């Protein structure tokens, strides 16, 4: 059931998770469809070749539009990268049944879910680019502030220090992304899940 602030309370034993329920979206305009096409193509190219191996010209050519058309929607390549990540996160949120996440343990799987791998890889590239690109640094900072608020709302009933808990969750996800980007195999799912769950429970005990 949705609440006035756009949240859905998850039900079930050991629940405590609250789900962000975005408002319905209107039919996209032609400009919005073009923007979405650019995001989709840029996401594919960035994941396949790496952010630094792709130019705005590459994106424009793949989309069948001009460089100017790309810049009509995104100020810089760095701005495009941040918006690709924002879009990928929103896309995954739309596809994830958060109401089925009844407790903290079942939510752990979302940290290494294969569906989020592309986003994690993009975030690794963005973190590297942010060291020298002010657009990427500023864009990531804004995006992560928004994401932190969403995560804090979801775990608000689990801890007295939701900021620290949200930091832990995002940090684990980022670490998994770094290993994936480096081509380092992750542990077997059962072992990885048990390890992260144990760490999560330990953090919860400290923050309750």
Secondary structure, DSSP 8 states (H G I E B T S, - for coil): -B-TTSEEE--STT---EEE---------HHHHHHHHHHHHHHHHHHHH-GGG--HHHHHHHHTS-HHHHHTT-SSHHHHHHHHHHHHHHHHHHHS-GGG--SHHHHHGGGT-GGGHHHHHHHHHHHHHHTT-HHHHHHHHHHHHHHHHHHHHHTTTT-S-HHHHHHHHHHHHHHHHHHHHTT-----HHHHHHHHHHHHHHHHHHH-
